[in-house]
Amino acid sequence: MIIATSLIQELLEAQSQLRPQMYFKSSLTALSRAMEDQVLAGTDHPLVIISCQRERYYRKALHRYARLAERSPQVYILATPEQDFKNSSDPYETIAFEEDDPLTEEWHVVVVGQQYAACLACREHLPPVTSATLQTPHMDQARRYEGIWTFDRRVSCQAAYLFLKRICRYRPPLKSKVASALAQIVPYVASSVREADPGPFANRLVTYLQASQYRQQKAYRQIATQARKERLVNSITAAIRRSLDPDHVLGVAVKELGQALDAARCLIYRCRAQDHTAQIQYEFVSPGQPSVVDQLWPLGQNPWFQDVIQTQQWVYVSNAMADQRLQHSAFLHAWVQKAHLQAMLLVPMWYQGRLLGMVELHHSGAEGEIVWKEAEISLVDAIATQIGIALIQAQSFADLGILNQQLADLEQARSNLIAITGHELRTPLSTIQICLESLTSEPDMAPDLQQTMLSTALTDAERMRRLIQDFLTLSRLESGRVEWNSEPLSLRECIDLALSNINAQQFNQDLPTIEVLIPDDLPLAQVDGEWLVEVLAKLLDNACKFTDPGGTIRIQATVARKNMLKVTITDTGRGIEPECLSAVFERFYQEEGALRRTTGGTGLGLAICRQIIQNLGGDIWAESGGKNQGTTIHFTIRSIEVPKPPQSATPQQQVANQR
């Protein structure tokens, strides 16, 4: 049902002495809440009528209306429905009216009690619709209303009377209940009862305004904190976007965070959960505070750090020197004193359950406990998250660079494999084919020439076999499909077997002079003998290949350190350029190039040696002074610890033992 006339218009016609005034919504809200508080603070059971315009404004004060219903059985709430609002009687009366009803543009609060009465009746003042108003952002608190606010009982009763008549038309079943309310207010319409003192209401209004001011200030502080947080996060994000260098990002973060929170010291360092110490890498210190950059910060025996690991949350220490956990670590106690540390906040940087590092804030020089606000801790936590993202991005970028390099190396290896394999297979196959065709087409060939043809074919077949064997060996080593049988062996015996292998392969060829300098008291090697002989044979084969027959090859062995032997093979041959030393152990590496070689081979020999030595628990490297200055190959292997013989007692000790 729609009532076309405006209630505020009817009230002004009935009370012609009233003069409307302009109010902002914020003012009407304060007056309405003060009138409601007056009811809640009173002892009588007044009539309360509230028209909320629309359901969304009604929902904002549901809890207050429920409290009003506890104070009085005569509480009527009117609004136009939007979702769930409808006619109801529990715990107060709700009256729904149509969207086209004039009440949708009016705001009313009417309270009539035995000791006081008040009326707030306003109609929303809508500005004319223009292009400017359409572009201006809507501010709810800036909405304007035109109407009256008064303590006059006659005016309040008149407004209540008009409202109750409307309620009977909106909800006819309420006529009996409304009749009792009308009987309560009608006698006061023409009475001359002394008005109540507005002082209590004014006090309620002041209290509400003060509470609103406090909430407003709190909201401003929250907005300022959020703005500061956003500025910091934006500065860190901008640093991340400008550079993927983690040093730059962490340097910006530690400075911005320390300055923003006015900390005595701000630290950022990388660490893992299992680390025992961490080196302080990035620091911001306020003037007059000692710097701890590049110093070691204990972690393994640090109870605060261990709490972070266990809880995966930040840890806040309000008074470091008085903390009981500090008393169990003398080193940590000394570190705290040296850093002038009074209070601290530890915020971890996590990524998928993995600790990347730590952000610490320190305060110093203050007496008693220092309290960090929740907003500040939240800010540091947000910054730590951004820093963790930056570290992961930087690591991902570095890993991508490594992967790209590996792909480039793989492509180069593929090219070398094609070139070397084509050359190494095509050459011996061509020779074998020519020899066999000659033997087949020339049956009357001289016997000595036939023997030469057969020897050449066999030599090249052996060359192909060794090529294929090297491919298979390297594949087994790199895939981990080798079973290692380690046992104590004499290094001299392994060298002798390798020399026999070399002599058999290069029969009837002039070899350089090979010197073997192995001490008689050298400890036994703890190795797989078959694979060690393979390494020695390949290294000696390389030395012979690149050393003239008039040159010298020397094999030496010494004790490198406890349980380790060092073997050195030195030749006086072609040598290696210093810039190429780090690459000689790569697959298919050949200093002369794949197709410009004066010696045969696939470039797999040293790569196989490196795989074998690493699997035996040692290391291998090369040294050379440059071209035509010879090459030295070193490698280490495990050895058997030789027990020291017991020392013979001196005559004085023997006499003492007899006594």
C-alpha positions as CSV (number, residue, x, y, z in Angstrom):
1,M,0.0,0.0,0.0
2,I,1.2,3.5,-0.9
3,I,0.3,6.7,1.0
4,A,1.0,9.5,-1.4
5,T,1.4,12.4,1.1
6,S,4.7,13.1,2.9
7,L,4.6,12.7,6.6
8,I,6.9,15.6,7.2
9,Q,4.6,17.7,5.1
10,E,1.6,16.6,7.2
11,L,3.5,17.5,10.4
12,L,4.5,20.9,9.2
13,E,0.9,21.6,8.2
14,A,-0.4,20.5,11.7
15,Q,2.4,22.5,13.5
16,S,2.6,25.7,11.4
17,Q,5.1,27.3,13.8
18,L,7.8,24.9,12.9
19,R,10.6,26.0,10.6
20,P,12.7,23.3,8.7
21,Q,16.5,23.4,8.8
22,M,19.2,21.7,6.8
23,Y,21.1,18.7,8.3
24,F,23.9,16.5,7.0
25,K,23.5,12.7,7.4
26,S,26.4,12.6,9.9
27,S,24.4,15.0,12.1
28,L,21.2,13.0,11.8
29,T,23.1,9.8,12.7
30,A,24.5,11.4,15.8
31,L,21.0,12.8,16.9
32,S,19.3,9.4,16.2
33,R,21.9,7.5,18.2
34,A,21.6,9.9,21.1
35,M,17.8,9.6,21.1
36,E,18.1,5.8,21.1
37,D,20.8,5.9,23.9
38,Q,18.3,8.1,26.0
39,V,15.8,5.3,25.7
40,L,18.4,2.6,26.6
41,A,19.5,4.6,29.7
42,G,16.0,5.3,31.0
43,T,13.7,3.4,33.2
44,D,10.3,3.9,31.6
45,H,8.8,2.1,28.5
46,P,8.5,4.8,25.9
47,L,6.9,4.7,22.4
48,V,9.7,4.4,19.8
49,I,9.0,4.9,16.0
50,I,11.9,4.7,13.5
51,S,11.6,5.1,9.8
52,C,14.9,3.9,8.1
53,Q,14.1,4.7,4.5
54,R,15.5,1.4,3.1
55,E,16.4,-2.0,4.3
56,R,20.2,-1.5,3.9
57,Y,20.1,1.3,6.5
58,Y,17.9,-0.8,8.8
59,R,20.5,-3.7,8.7
60,K,23.2,-1.4,10.0
61,A,21.5,-1.0,13.5
62,L,19.8,-4.4,14.0
63,H,21.6,-4.9,17.4
64,R,20.4,-1.5,18.6
65,Y,16.8,-2.2,17.7
66,A,16.9,-5.5,19.5
67,R,18.1,-3.6,22.7
68,L,15.3,-1.0,22.3
69,A,12.8,-3.9,22.1
70,E,14.1,-5.1,25.5
71,R,13.3,-1.6,27.0
72,S,9.8,-1.1,25.5
73,P,7.0,-3.2,23.9
74,Q,6.0,-0.3,21.7
75,V,8.9,-0.2,19.1
76,Y,8.0,0.2,15.5
77,I,10.6,0.0,12.6
78,L,9.6,1.0,9.1
79,A,11.6,0.5,5.9
80,T,11.1,-0.4,2.2
81,P,12.2,-4.0,1.5
82,E,15.3,-4.8,-0.6
83,Q,16.0,-8.4,0.3
84,D,14.6,-9.9,3.5
85,F,12.7,-7.1,5.2
86,K,9.0,-7.8,5.7
87,N,6.2,-7.4,8.2
88,S,7.0,-9.0,11.4
89,S,6.4,-8.8,15.2
90,D,9.5,-10.4,16.8
91,P,11.1,-8.9,18.8
92,Y,9.7,-5.5,17.6
93,E,7.2,-4.5,15.0
94,T,8.6,-4.1,11.5
95,I,6.4,-2.4,8.8
96,A,7.3,-2.7,5.1
97,F,6.1,0.0,2.7
98,E,6.3,0.2,-1.1
99,E,9.3,1.7,-3.0
100,D,7.2,4.5,-4.4
101,D,6.0,5.6,-0.9
102,P,7.3,9.1,0.1
103,L,8.8,7.5,3.3
104,T,11.6,6.1,1.2
105,E,13.0,9.7,1.0
106,E,12.4,10.6,4.7
107,W,14.2,9.9,8.0
108,H,12.2,9.8,11.2
109,V,12.9,9.0,14.8
110,V,10.1,9.7,17.3
111,V,10.4,8.9,21.0
112,V,7.5,9.6,23.5
113,G,8.0,8.7,27.2
114,Q,6.6,9.7,30.5
115,Q,9.5,12.1,31.4
116,Y,10.7,13.2,27.9
117,A,9.8,13.3,24.3
118,A,11.8,14.0,21.1
119,C,11.2,14.1,17.4
120,L,13.5,14.0,14.4
121,A,11.7,14.3,11.1
122,C,13.6,15.0,7.9
123,R,13.2,14.6,4.1
124,E,16.3,14.0,1.9
125,H,17.3,17.0,-0.2
126,L,18.3,15.6,-3.5
127,P,20.5,17.8,-5.8
128,P,19.4,18.3,-9.4
129,V,20.9,15.7,-11.7
130,T,23.6,17.2,-13.9
131,S,26.7,15.9,-15.7
132,A,28.8,17.2,-12.7
133,T,26.8,15.3,-10.1
134,L,27.1,12.2,-12.2
135,Q,30.9,12.5,-12.3
136,T,31.2,13.4,-8.6
137,P,31.9,10.4,-6.3
138,H,29.0,9.6,-3.9
139,M,29.8,10.4,-0.2
140,D,27.1,8.9,2.1
141,Q,27.9,11.2,5.0
142,A,27.6,14.3,2.8
143,R,23.9,13.6,2.0
144,R,21.7,16.5,3.0
145,Y,18.2,16.5,4.7
146,E,15.7,19.2,5.4
147,G,13.4,18.9,8.5
148,I,13.0,19.5,12.2
149,W,14.5,18.2,15.4
150,T,12.8,19.2,18.7
151,F,12.1,18.3,22.4
152,D,8.6,19.8,22.2
153,R,6.2,17.1,23.5
154,R,3.3,18.4,21.5
155,V,5.3,18.2,18.2
156,S,6.6,14.7,19.2
157,C,3.1,13.4,20.0
158,Q,1.7,14.9,16.8
159,A,4.4,13.1,14.8
160,A,3.8,9.9,16.7
161,Y,0.0,10.3,16.1
162,L,0.5,10.7,12.3
163,F,2.9,7.7,12.2
164,L,0.6,5.4,14.2
165,K,-2.3,6.3,11.8
166,R,-0.1,5.3,8.9
167,I,1.0,2.1,10.6
168,C,-2.6,1.0,10.9
169,R,-3.1,1.5,7.2
170,Y,0.2,-0.3,6.3
171,R,-0.5,-3.2,8.8
172,P,-4.2,-3.4,9.8
173,P,-3.6,-6.3,12.2
174,L,-1.7,-3.9,14.5
175,K,-4.8,-1.7,15.2
176,S,-5.4,-3.0,18.7
177,K,-1.7,-2.6,19.6
178,V,-1.6,0.9,18.0
179,A,-4.8,1.9,20.0
180,S,-3.0,1.4,23.3
181,A,-0.1,3.6,22.0
182,L,-2.5,6.3,20.8
183,A,-4.2,6.3,24.2
184,Q,-0.8,7.0,25.7
185,I,0.0,10.0,23.5
186,V,-3.3,11.7,22.8
187,P,-3.6,13.3,26.2
188,Y,-0.3,15.0,25.7
189,V,-1.2,16.6,22.4
190,A,-3.0,19.6,24.0
191,S,-1.5,19.4,27.5
192,S,0.7,21.9,29.2
193,V,3.0,19.4,31.1
194,R,6.3,20.8,32.0
195,E,9.0,19.7,29.5
196,A,11.8,17.5,30.7
197,D,15.3,18.8,31.1
198,P,17.2,18.3,27.8
199,G,20.5,18.0,29.8
200,P,20.6,14.2,29.9
201,F,19.9,14.0,26.2
202,A,22.7,16.6,25.5
203,N,25.1,14.5,27.6
204,R,24.2,11.4,25.6
205,L,24.7,13.3,22.4
206,V,28.1,14.6,23.5
207,T,29.1,11.0,24.5
208,Y,28.1,9.7,21.1
209,L,30.0,12.4,19.3
210,Q,33.1,11.8,21.4
211,A,32.9,8.1,20.6
212,S,32.4,8.8,16.9
213,Q,35.4,11.1,17.0
214,Y,37.5,8.4,18.6
215,R,36.4,5.9,16.0
216,Q,37.2,8.4,13.3
217,Q,40.7,9.0,14.6
218,K,41.2,5.3,14.9
219,A,40.1,4.9,11.3
220,Y,42.5,7.7,10.2
221,R,45.3,5.9,12.0
222,Q,44.5,2.7,10.3
223,I,44.3,4.4,6.9
224,A,47.7,6.0,7.6
225,T,49.2,2.7,8.6
226,Q,47.8,1.0,5.5
227,A,49.1,3.8,3.4
228,R,52.6,3.5,4.9
229,K,52.4,-0.3,4.4
230,E,51.4,0.2,0.8
231,R,54.2,2.7,0.2
232,L,56.8,0.3,1.6
233,V,55.4,-2.7,-0.3
234,N,55.3,-0.6,-3.5
235,S,58.9,0.5,-3.0
236,I,60.0,-3.1,-2.5
237,T,58.0,-4.2,-5.5
238,A,59.4,-1.4,-7.6
239,A,62.9,-2.5,-6.6
240,I,62.1,-6.0,-7.6
241,R,60.8,-4.9,-11.0
242,R,63.8,-2.7,-11.6
243,S,66.3,-5.4,-10.8
244,L,66.5,-9.1,-10.3
245,D,69.7,-8.6,-8.4
246,P,69.0,-9.9,-4.8
247,D,71.7,-7.7,-3.3
248,H,70.0,-4.5,-4.7
249,V,66.5,-5.7,-3.6
250,L,67.6,-6.6,-0.1
251,G,69.6,-3.4,0.3
252,V,66.5,-1.3,-0.6
253,A,64.3,-3.4,1.7
254,V,66.5,-3.2,4.8
255,K,66.8,0.6,4.4
256,E,63.2,1.4,3.7
257,L,61.9,-0.9,6.5
258,G,64.4,0.4,9.1
259,Q,63.6,4.0,8.4
260,A,59.8,3.5,8.2
261,L,59.6,1.8,11.6
262,D,62.2,4.0,13.2
263,A,64.2,1.0,14.4
264,A,67.6,1.2,16.0
265,R,68.7,-1.6,13.6
266,C,67.2,-3.6,10.8
267,L,68.8,-6.8,9.6
268,I,68.1,-9.1,6.7
269,Y,70.2,-12.2,6.2
270,R,69.8,-15.5,4.3
271,C,69.7,-18.7,6.2
272,R,68.3,-22.2,6.3
273,A,66.5,-24.0,9.0
274,Q,69.5,-26.3,9.7
275,D,72.1,-23.6,9.7
276,H,74.1,-23.1,13.0
277,T,75.3,-19.5,12.1
278,A,74.4,-16.8,9.6
279,Q,76.5,-13.9,8.4
280,I,74.8,-10.6,8.6
281,Q,74.7,-9.3,5.0
282,Y,72.3,-6.4,4.9
283,E,71.9,-3.8,7.7
284,F,70.3,-0.5,8.5
285,V,71.5,1.2,11.7
286,S,70.4,4.5,13.2
287,P,73.0,7.0,14.2
288,G,75.0,6.1,17.3
289,Q,74.3,2.3,17.1
290,P,77.0,-0.2,16.6
291,S,77.1,-2.0,13.3
292,V,77.0,-5.8,13.2
293,V,77.3,-6.3,9.4
294,D,79.6,-9.2,8.3
295,Q,79.5,-10.7,11.8
296,L,78.2,-14.2,12.6
297,W,74.8,-14.4,14.2
298,P,74.2,-17.6,16.2
299,L,71.3,-19.8,15.0
300,G,71.9,-23.4,16.2
301,Q,72.0,-22.4,19.9
302,N,69.6,-19.4,19.5
303,P,66.3,-20.2,21.3
304,W,64.5,-17.3,19.5
305,F,65.5,-18.6,16.1
306,Q,64.5,-22.2,17.1
307,D,61.1,-20.9,18.1
308,V,60.7,-19.4,14.7
309,I,61.6,-22.7,13.1
310,Q,59.2,-24.7,15.3
311,T,56.2,-22.4,15.0
312,Q,56.9,-21.1,11.5
313,Q,55.7,-17.7,12.8
314,W,57.3,-14.4,13.8
315,V,58.8,-14.2,17.3
316,Y,58.6,-11.0,19.4
317,V,61.0,-10.4,22.3
318,S,59.9,-7.3,24.4
319,N,62.9,-7.4,26.8
320,A,65.9,-9.3,25.5
321,M,68.1,-9.1,28.5
322,A,65.3,-10.3,30.9
323,D,64.2,-13.1,28.6
324,Q,64.7,-16.5,30.3
325,R,65.8,-18.1,27.0
326,L,68.8,-15.9,26.8
327,Q,70.3,-17.2,30.1
328,H,71.1,-20.6,28.6
329,S,73.5,-19.3,26.0
330,A,76.6,-17.3,27.1
331,F,77.6,-16.6,23.5
332,L,74.2,-15.2,22.7
333,H,74.2,-13.2,25.9
334,A,77.5,-11.6,24.9
335,W,76.2,-10.9,21.3
336,V,73.1,-9.2,22.7
337,Q,75.2,-7.0,24.9
338,K,77.6,-6.1,22.1
339,A,74.7,-5.1,19.8
340,H,73.0,-3.0,22.6
341,L,69.9,-5.0,22.0
342,Q,66.9,-4.2,24.1
343,A,64.0,-5.6,22.1
344,M,63.7,-7.5,18.8
345,L,61.3,-8.9,16.3
346,L,62.2,-11.9,14.1
347,V,60.1,-12.4,11.0
348,P,61.0,-15.4,8.8
349,M,60.9,-15.5,5.0
350,W,59.2,-18.8,4.0
351,Y,58.6,-20.2,0.6
352,Q,56.6,-23.5,0.3
353,G,57.7,-24.6,3.7
354,R,61.4,-23.7,3.1
355,L,63.1,-21.0,5.1
356,L,64.9,-18.5,2.8
357,G,66.1,-16.0,5.4
358,M,65.2,-13.7,8.3
359,V,64.1,-10.1,8.9
360,E,65.0,-8.7,12.3
361,L,64.2,-5.4,13.9
362,H,66.1,-4.2,17.0
363,H,65.4,-1.5,19.5
364,S,68.1,-0.4,22.0
365,G,68.7,2.0,24.8
366,A,65.1,1.9,26.2
367,E,64.2,1.0,29.7
368,G,61.6,-1.7,30.4
369,E,59.6,-3.6,27.8
370,I,59.0,-2.4,24.3
371,V,55.7,-3.3,22.5
372,W,55.4,-3.5,18.8
373,K,51.9,-2.8,17.5
374,E,50.1,-5.4,15.6
375,A,50.0,-3.2,12.5
376,E,53.8,-2.8,12.6
377,I,54.3,-6.6,12.8
378,S,51.8,-7.1,10.0
379,L,53.8,-4.6,7.9
380,V,57.1,-6.4,8.5
381,D,55.4,-9.7,7.7
382,A,54.1,-8.3,4.4
383,I,57.6,-7.0,3.6
384,A,59.1,-10.3,4.4
385,T,56.7,-12.0,2.0
386,Q,57.7,-9.6,-0.7
387,I,61.4,-10.2,0.0
388,G,60.9,-13.9,-0.2
389,I,59.2,-13.6,-3.5
390,A,62.2,-11.4,-4.7
391,L,64.7,-14.1,-3.6
392,I,62.7,-16.8,-5.4
393,Q,62.5,-14.7,-8.6
394,A,66.2,-14.0,-8.5
395,Q,67.0,-17.7,-7.9
396,S,64.6,-18.7,-10.7
397,F,66.3,-16.2,-13.0
398,A,69.7,-17.5,-12.1
399,D,68.5,-21.1,-12.6
400,L,67.1,-20.1,-15.9
401,G,70.5,-18.7,-16.9
402,I,72.2,-21.9,-15.8
403,L,69.6,-24.0,-17.7
404,N,70.1,-21.9,-20.8
405,Q,73.9,-22.4,-20.6
406,Q,73.4,-26.1,-20.1
407,L,71.1,-26.2,-23.2
408,A,73.8,-24.3,-25.1
409,D,76.5,-26.7,-23.9
410,L,74.2,-29.6,-24.8
411,E,73.7,-28.2,-28.3
412,Q,77.5,-27.8,-28.6
413,A,78.0,-31.3,-27.4
414,R,75.5,-32.5,-30.0
415,S,77.3,-30.7,-32.8
416,N,80.6,-32.1,-31.6
417,L,79.2,-35.6,-31.3
418,I,77.9,-35.4,-34.9
419,A,81.2,-34.0,-36.2
420,I,83.5,-36.3,-34.3
421,T,81.4,-39.4,-34.7
422,G,81.1,-38.8,-38.4
423,H,84.8,-38.3,-38.8
424,E,85.9,-41.1,-36.4
425,L,83.6,-43.7,-38.0
426,R,83.8,-42.6,-41.6
427,T,87.7,-42.7,-41.7
428,P,88.2,-46.3,-40.4
429,L,85.2,-47.6,-42.3
430,S,86.6,-46.2,-45.5
431,T,89.9,-47.8,-44.8
432,I,88.4,-51.2,-43.9
433,Q,86.2,-51.0,-47.0
434,I,89.2,-50.3,-49.3
435,C,91.3,-53.1,-47.8
436,L,88.5,-55.7,-48.1
437,E,87.6,-54.6,-51.7
438,S,91.3,-54.9,-52.6
439,L,91.6,-58.4,-51.1
440,T,88.4,-59.5,-52.8
441,S,89.2,-58.1,-56.3
442,E,92.9,-59.0,-56.3
443,P,93.2,-62.7,-55.5
444,D,96.7,-62.9,-56.9
445,M,97.9,-60.1,-54.6
446,A,101.3,-60.7,-53.1
447,P,101.2,-62.3,-49.6
448,D,103.1,-59.4,-47.9
449,L,100.7,-56.9,-49.3
450,Q,97.7,-59.0,-48.2
451,Q,99.1,-59.0,-44.7
452,T,99.5,-55.3,-44.8
453,M,95.8,-54.9,-45.9
454,L,94.6,-57.2,-43.1
455,S,96.7,-55.4,-40.5
456,T,95.3,-52.0,-41.6
457,A,91.7,-53.3,-41.5
458,L,92.2,-54.8,-38.0
459,T,93.8,-51.6,-36.7
460,D,90.9,-49.5,-37.9
461,A,88.4,-52.0,-36.6
462,E,90.0,-51.7,-33.1
463,R,89.9,-48.0,-33.4
464,M,86.1,-48.2,-34.0
465,R,85.7,-50.6,-31.2
466,R,87.4,-48.3,-28.7
467,L,85.3,-45.4,-30.0
468,I,82.1,-47.3,-29.3
469,Q,83.4,-48.6,-26.0
470,D,84.1,-45.0,-24.8
471,F,80.6,-43.9,-25.6
472,L,79.1,-46.9,-23.7
473,T,81.5,-46.3,-20.8
474,L,80.6,-42.6,-20.4
475,S,76.9,-43.4,-20.7
476,R,77.1,-46.0,-17.9
477,L,79.1,-43.7,-15.7
478,E,76.8,-40.7,-16.1
479,S,73.6,-42.7,-15.7
480,G,74.9,-44.4,-12.4
481,R,74.6,-47.9,-13.8
482,V,78.1,-48.9,-12.5
483,E,78.7,-51.2,-9.5
484,W,81.8,-50.2,-7.6
485,N,83.8,-52.8,-5.9
486,S,86.3,-51.0,-3.7
487,E,89.2,-53.0,-2.2
488,P,92.7,-52.3,-0.9
489,L,95.2,-52.4,-3.8
490,S,98.8,-51.5,-4.5
491,L,99.0,-48.4,-6.7
492,R,102.2,-49.7,-8.3
493,E,100.5,-52.8,-9.5
494,C,97.7,-50.7,-11.1
495,I,100.3,-48.6,-12.8
496,D,102.0,-51.7,-14.2
497,L,98.8,-53.0,-15.6
498,A,98.1,-49.7,-17.3
499,L,101.6,-49.6,-18.8
500,S,101.1,-53.1,-20.1
501,N,97.8,-52.0,-21.7
502,I,99.6,-49.1,-23.4
503,N,102.4,-51.2,-24.7
504,A,100.0,-53.8,-26.1
505,Q,97.9,-51.1,-27.9
506,Q,100.9,-49.2,-29.3
507,F,103.0,-52.3,-30.3
508,N,105.8,-51.5,-32.8
509,Q,105.5,-47.8,-32.1
510,D,108.1,-45.5,-30.6
511,L,106.9,-44.3,-27.2
512,P,108.3,-41.5,-24.9
513,T,110.3,-42.5,-21.9
514,I,108.0,-43.4,-19.0
515,E,109.4,-42.9,-15.5
516,V,107.5,-44.4,-12.5
517,L,108.4,-42.8,-9.1
518,I,106.4,-44.6,-6.4
519,P,107.6,-44.7,-2.8
520,D,107.9,-48.2,-1.4
521,D,106.1,-47.2,1.8
522,L,103.1,-45.7,0.0
523,P,99.8,-46.8,1.6
524,L,97.4,-49.1,-0.3
525,A,94.7,-47.4,-2.4
526,Q,91.1,-48.1,-1.4
527,V,89.6,-48.2,-5.0
528,D,88.0,-50.3,-7.7
529,G,91.1,-51.7,-9.4
530,E,89.5,-52.2,-12.8
531,W,88.3,-48.5,-13.1
532,L,91.6,-47.1,-11.6
533,V,93.6,-49.0,-14.3
534,E,91.1,-47.5,-16.9
535,V,92.0,-44.0,-15.7
536,L,95.7,-44.6,-15.6
537,A,95.6,-46.1,-19.1
538,K,93.7,-43.2,-20.6
539,L,95.9,-40.6,-19.0
540,L,99.0,-42.4,-20.2
541,D,97.6,-42.8,-23.7
542,N,96.8,-39.1,-23.8
543,A,100.4,-38.3,-22.6
544,C,101.9,-40.6,-25.2
545,K,99.7,-39.2,-28.0
546,F,100.7,-35.6,-27.4
547,T,104.4,-36.2,-26.5
548,D,107.2,-36.9,-29.0
549,P,109.0,-40.2,-28.8
550,G,112.0,-38.3,-27.5
551,G,110.0,-36.8,-24.6
552,T,109.5,-38.0,-21.1
553,I,106.4,-39.0,-19.1
554,R,106.7,-39.2,-15.3
555,I,104.3,-40.9,-12.9
556,Q,104.5,-39.9,-9.2
557,A,102.4,-40.6,-6.1
558,T,102.4,-39.1,-2.7
559,V,100.3,-38.9,0.4
560,A,98.1,-35.9,-0.1
561,R,96.4,-35.9,3.3
562,K,94.9,-38.3,5.8
563,N,93.4,-41.3,3.9
564,M,94.1,-39.7,0.5
565,L,96.7,-40.3,-2.2
566,K,97.7,-37.9,-4.9
567,V,98.8,-39.3,-8.3
568,T,100.6,-37.0,-10.8
569,I,101.3,-37.7,-14.5
570,T,103.6,-35.2,-16.1
571,D,104.6,-35.1,-19.8
572,T,106.9,-32.8,-21.9
573,G,104.5,-32.7,-24.8
574,R,102.3,-30.2,-26.6
575,G,100.8,-28.5,-23.5
576,I,97.5,-26.8,-23.0
577,E,96.7,-23.1,-23.1
578,P,95.8,-21.8,-19.6
579,E,92.4,-20.5,-20.6
580,C,91.5,-24.0,-21.8
581,L,92.4,-26.0,-18.6
582,S,89.0,-25.8,-17.1
583,A,87.4,-27.3,-20.3
584,V,89.6,-30.2,-21.0
585,F,87.5,-32.6,-18.9
586,E,84.3,-31.7,-20.8
587,R,82.8,-34.2,-23.2
588,F,84.1,-34.0,-26.8
589,Y,86.5,-31.2,-26.0
590,Q,89.4,-31.1,-28.4
591,E,91.8,-28.1,-28.4
592,E,92.4,-28.3,-32.2
593,G,88.7,-28.6,-33.1
594,A,86.7,-31.6,-34.2
595,L,87.9,-31.6,-37.8
596,R,91.4,-30.1,-37.6
597,R,93.2,-32.7,-35.5
598,T,96.6,-34.1,-35.9
599,T,95.8,-37.0,-33.5
600,G,92.8,-39.3,-33.3
601,G,90.3,-39.6,-30.5
602,T,86.8,-38.5,-29.6
603,G,87.5,-36.1,-26.7
604,L,85.8,-38.5,-24.2
605,G,88.9,-39.8,-22.5
606,L,89.3,-37.1,-19.9
607,A,85.5,-36.8,-19.3
608,I,85.5,-40.6,-18.5
609,C,88.5,-40.1,-16.2
610,R,86.7,-37.3,-14.3
611,Q,83.5,-39.4,-13.8
612,I,85.6,-42.4,-12.5
613,I,87.7,-40.3,-10.1
614,Q,84.7,-38.5,-8.7
615,N,82.9,-41.8,-8.1
616,L,86.0,-43.1,-6.4
617,G,85.7,-40.1,-3.9
618,G,88.6,-38.1,-5.4
619,D,89.2,-35.1,-7.6
620,I,91.1,-34.5,-10.8
621,W,92.6,-31.3,-12.4
622,A,95.1,-30.2,-15.0
623,E,98.1,-27.8,-15.0
624,S,100.1,-26.5,-17.9
625,G,102.3,-23.5,-18.6
626,G,101.0,-23.2,-22.2
627,K,101.8,-24.3,-25.7
628,N,104.8,-26.7,-25.9
629,Q,105.4,-26.6,-22.1
630,G,104.0,-29.9,-21.2
631,T,100.9,-30.9,-19.2
632,T,100.5,-32.2,-15.6
633,I,97.4,-34.2,-14.6
634,H,96.7,-34.6,-10.9
635,F,94.1,-36.8,-9.3
636,T,93.4,-38.0,-5.7
637,I,92.0,-41.3,-4.5
638,R,91.2,-42.8,-1.1
639,S,93.9,-44.8,0.7
640,I,94.0,-47.2,3.7
641,E,95.1,-45.6,6.9
642,V,98.3,-47.1,8.1
643,P,98.5,-47.5,11.9
644,K,101.5,-46.0,13.5
645,P,103.9,-48.5,15.0
646,P,104.1,-48.3,18.8
647,Q,107.0,-46.3,20.0
648,S,109.7,-48.2,21.9
649,A,110.1,-47.3,25.5
650,T,113.2,-45.5,26.6
651,P,115.5,-47.1,29.2
652,Q,114.2,-44.8,31.9
653,Q,110.5,-45.8,31.0
654,Q,111.5,-49.5,31.1
655,V,113.0,-49.2,34.5
656,A,109.9,-47.3,35.7
657,N,107.6,-50.0,34.3
658,Q,109.6,-52.7,36.1
659,R,109.2,-50.9,39.3
